[in-house]
Each structure stands twice: as structure tokens, then as C-alpha cells.
Amino acid sequence: MAEEIDEIKARIENHEKRLSALESKHTEKLKNSTDDSKDYSGLVGGIRYLIDNGFFNEPKTVKETLDELKRKGYHYGDAAVSKALSVTFTRKTKVLNRIKEGDVYKYVIRK
């Protein structure tokens, strides 16, 4: 009986060591993923840059977004910008809301 208890204690200690190692790896990954250095490359990165800098605090059209992206050095077509706004940022990540004002859709930060 004493041997069984010692074996169980050894197994528990082994599990604790393995769990601790896994937790430290996971914590390190989380720390690296919440790093302040954000990737603003590509079209999605450009729109993310605009979001992070308050551009979408007021409703903006695709044309206004396109003009601002060009001003910041991101040169993409109307269709690409429109798709990124409506699919990536409105439907998938749910960062922006799409509202219709008259005949035009505008995008604004979701609160």
C-alpha cells in the first residue's frame, strides 16, 4: 500500500512538472502576441492602422477610406478596399459596423 502511494505521488509530481512547463510556454506565447509592435503591412494592416488611429470614430465611406489609405501610402483599388471593409472588418472580426446613409454605405467603429 505504501508503494502505491509513493507511485501515485511520483506520478502527480511528474504531471505537475509537465503542466508547469506547458503553462510557461503558453504564457510566453501570450506575452509575445500582445506585444505593442503591430503589423500594419498590406491592405488589412493599413485599415487596422486607420482603426487604431481613430479614423473610423466617425462614419466613413469606402471612397474616404481609399483616399486616406493613399495618403498614408497604401495604394489599393476600390473593390479590394470595399471587400476588406465589408468582409474582414465587418463580418469576420466584427471591428466595424456598416451603416447605410442614403444610398451609400459607411463604416464606423463598433462599440
TIZA-977254 format. One record per residue (C-alpha): residue number from 1; residue in three letters; x, y, z. Coordinates in nm, 2 decimals. Layout:
BEGIN
<num: NUM&residuo: ala&u: X&v: Y&w: Z>
...
# end
This chain:
BEGIN
<num: 1&residuo: met&u: 0.00&v: 0.00&w: 0.00>
<num: 2&residuo: ala&u: 0.28&v: 0.24&w: 0.08>
<num: 3&residuo: glu&u: 0.44&v: 0.16&w: -0.25>
<num: 4&residuo: glu&u: 0.12&v: 0.25&w: -0.43>
<num: 5&residuo: ile&u: 0.10&v: 0.58&w: -0.25>
<num: 6&residuo: asp&u: 0.46&v: 0.66&w: -0.34>
<num: 7&residuo: glu&u: 0.40&v: 0.57&w: -0.71>
<num: 8&residuo: ile&u: 0.09&v: 0.80&w: -0.71>
<num: 9&residuo: lys&u: 0.29&v: 1.08&w: -0.56>
<num: 10&residuo: ala&u: 0.56&v: 1.04&w: -0.82>
<num: 11&residuo: arg&u: 0.31&v: 1.05&w: -1.10>
<num: 12&residuo: ile&u: 0.15&v: 1.36&w: -0.96>
<num: 13&residuo: glu&u: 0.49&v: 1.53&w: -0.93>
<num: 14&residuo: asn&u: 0.57&v: 1.44&w: -1.29>
<num: 15&residuo: his&u: 0.23&v: 1.58&w: -1.41>
<num: 16&residuo: glu&u: 0.29&v: 1.90&w: -1.21>
<num: 17&residuo: lys&u: 0.63&v: 1.95&w: -1.38>
<num: 18&residuo: arg&u: 0.49&v: 1.89&w: -1.72>
<num: 19&residuo: leu&u: 0.20&v: 2.12&w: -1.66>
<num: 20&residuo: ser&u: 0.43&v: 2.39&w: -1.53>
<num: 21&residuo: ala&u: 0.64&v: 2.36&w: -1.84>
<num: 22&residuo: leu&u: 0.34&v: 2.39&w: -2.07>
<num: 23&residuo: glu&u: 0.20&v: 2.69&w: -1.88>
<num: 24&residuo: ser&u: 0.53&v: 2.87&w: -1.90>
<num: 25&residuo: lys&u: 0.54&v: 2.81&w: -2.28>
<num: 26&residuo: his&u: 0.18&v: 2.93&w: -2.32>
<num: 27&residuo: thr&u: 0.24&v: 3.24&w: -2.10>
<num: 28&residuo: glu&u: 0.54&v: 3.33&w: -2.32>
<num: 29&residuo: lys&u: 0.33&v: 3.30&w: -2.64>
<num: 30&residuo: leu&u: 0.06&v: 3.52&w: -2.49>
<num: 31&residuo: lys&u: 0.32&v: 3.78&w: -2.39>
<num: 32&residuo: asn&u: 0.47&v: 3.78&w: -2.74>
<num: 33&residuo: ser&u: 0.13&v: 3.80&w: -2.91>
<num: 34&residuo: thr&u: 0.01&v: 4.11&w: -2.71>
<num: 35&residuo: asp&u: 0.33&v: 4.29&w: -2.80>
<num: 36&residuo: asp&u: 0.29&v: 4.66&w: -2.88>
<num: 37&residuo: ser&u: 0.45&v: 4.62&w: -3.22>
<num: 38&residuo: lys&u: 0.16&v: 4.58&w: -3.46>
<num: 39&residuo: asp&u: 0.19&v: 4.46&w: -3.81>
<num: 40&residuo: tyr&u: 0.05&v: 4.73&w: -4.04>
<num: 41&residuo: ser&u: 0.16&v: 4.56&w: -4.37>
<num: 42&residuo: gly&u: -0.07&v: 4.51&w: -4.66>
<num: 43&residuo: leu&u: -0.43&v: 4.63&w: -4.71>
<num: 44&residuo: val&u: -0.56&v: 4.48&w: -4.39>
<num: 45&residuo: gly&u: -0.27&v: 4.63&w: -4.20>
<num: 46&residuo: gly&u: -0.34&v: 4.97&w: -4.35>
<num: 47&residuo: ile&u: -0.71&v: 4.96&w: -4.24>
<num: 48&residuo: arg&u: -0.60&v: 4.83&w: -3.90>
<num: 49&residuo: tyr&u: -0.37&v: 5.14&w: -3.88>
<num: 50&residuo: leu&u: -0.66&v: 5.37&w: -3.96>
<num: 51&residuo: ile&u: -0.88&v: 5.20&w: -3.70>
<num: 52&residuo: asp&u: -0.61&v: 5.22&w: -3.43>
<num: 53&residuo: asn&u: -0.56&v: 5.59&w: -3.50>
<num: 54&residuo: gly&u: -0.93&v: 5.68&w: -3.47>
<num: 55&residuo: phe&u: -1.02&v: 5.73&w: -3.84>
<num: 56&residuo: phe&u: -1.34&v: 5.53&w: -3.81>
<num: 57&residuo: asn&u: -1.46&v: 5.70&w: -3.49>
<num: 58&residuo: glu&u: -1.70&v: 5.88&w: -3.74>
<num: 59&residuo: pro&u: -1.87&v: 5.70&w: -4.02>
<num: 60&residuo: lys&u: -1.66&v: 5.69&w: -4.34>
<num: 61&residuo: thr&u: -1.74&v: 5.58&w: -4.70>
<num: 62&residuo: val&u: -1.52&v: 5.35&w: -4.90>
<num: 63&residuo: lys&u: -1.40&v: 5.65&w: -5.10>
<num: 64&residuo: glu&u: -1.30&v: 5.84&w: -4.79>
<num: 65&residuo: thr&u: -1.12&v: 5.53&w: -4.67>
<num: 66&residuo: leu&u: -0.95&v: 5.48&w: -5.00>
<num: 67&residuo: asp&u: -0.83&v: 5.84&w: -5.00>
<num: 68&residuo: glu&u: -0.69&v: 5.82&w: -4.65>
<num: 69&residuo: leu&u: -0.51&v: 5.49&w: -4.73>
<num: 70&residuo: lys&u: -0.35&v: 5.65&w: -5.03>
<num: 71&residuo: arg&u: -0.25&v: 5.95&w: -4.82>
<num: 72&residuo: lys&u: -0.08&v: 5.70&w: -4.58>
<num: 73&residuo: gly&u: 0.10&v: 5.52&w: -4.86>
<num: 74&residuo: tyr&u: -0.13&v: 5.22&w: -4.91>
<num: 75&residuo: his&u: -0.24&v: 5.21&w: -5.28>
<num: 76&residuo: tyr&u: -0.52&v: 4.96&w: -5.34>
<num: 77&residuo: gly&u: -0.83&v: 4.96&w: -5.57>
<num: 78&residuo: asp&u: -1.19&v: 5.04&w: -5.47>
<num: 79&residuo: ala&u: -1.30&v: 4.68&w: -5.49>
<num: 80&residuo: ala&u: -1.02&v: 4.55&w: -5.26>
<num: 81&residuo: val&u: -1.08&v: 4.82&w: -5.00>
<num: 82&residuo: ser&u: -1.46&v: 4.76&w: -5.01>
<num: 83&residuo: lys&u: -1.42&v: 4.39&w: -4.97>
<num: 84&residuo: ala&u: -1.17&v: 4.42&w: -4.69>
<num: 85&residuo: leu&u: -1.41&v: 4.66&w: -4.50>
<num: 86&residuo: ser&u: -1.72&v: 4.46&w: -4.55>
<num: 87&residuo: val&u: -1.59&v: 4.10&w: -4.52>
<num: 88&residuo: thr&u: -1.28&v: 4.12&w: -4.30>
<num: 89&residuo: phe&u: -1.36&v: 4.40&w: -4.06>
<num: 90&residuo: thr&u: -1.74&v: 4.39&w: -4.06>
<num: 91&residuo: arg&u: -1.83&v: 4.02&w: -4.08>
<num: 92&residuo: lys&u: -1.53&v: 3.83&w: -3.97>
<num: 93&residuo: thr&u: -1.36&v: 4.03&w: -3.70>
<num: 94&residuo: lys&u: -1.66&v: 4.25&w: -3.62>
<num: 95&residuo: val&u: -1.45&v: 4.55&w: -3.56>
<num: 96&residuo: leu&u: -1.66&v: 4.79&w: -3.77>
<num: 97&residuo: asn&u: -2.03&v: 4.84&w: -3.83>
<num: 98&residuo: arg&u: -2.17&v: 4.91&w: -4.18>
<num: 99&residuo: ile&u: -2.45&v: 5.16&w: -4.18>
<num: 100&residuo: lys&u: -2.65&v: 5.29&w: -4.48>
<num: 101&residuo: glu&u: -2.68&v: 5.67&w: -4.51>
<num: 102&residuo: gly&u: -2.89&v: 5.75&w: -4.81>
<num: 103&residuo: asp&u: -2.76&v: 5.54&w: -5.10>
<num: 104&residuo: val&u: -2.41&v: 5.50&w: -4.95>
<num: 105&residuo: tyr&u: -2.27&v: 5.25&w: -4.70>
<num: 106&residuo: lys&u: -2.04&v: 5.39&w: -4.43>
<num: 107&residuo: tyr&u: -1.82&v: 5.21&w: -4.19>
<num: 108&residuo: val&u: -1.77&v: 5.31&w: -3.83>
<num: 109&residuo: ile&u: -1.60&v: 5.15&w: -3.53>
<num: 110&residuo: arg&u: -1.82&v: 4.91&w: -3.34>
<num: 111&residuo: lys&u: -1.86&v: 5.00&w: -2.97>
# end
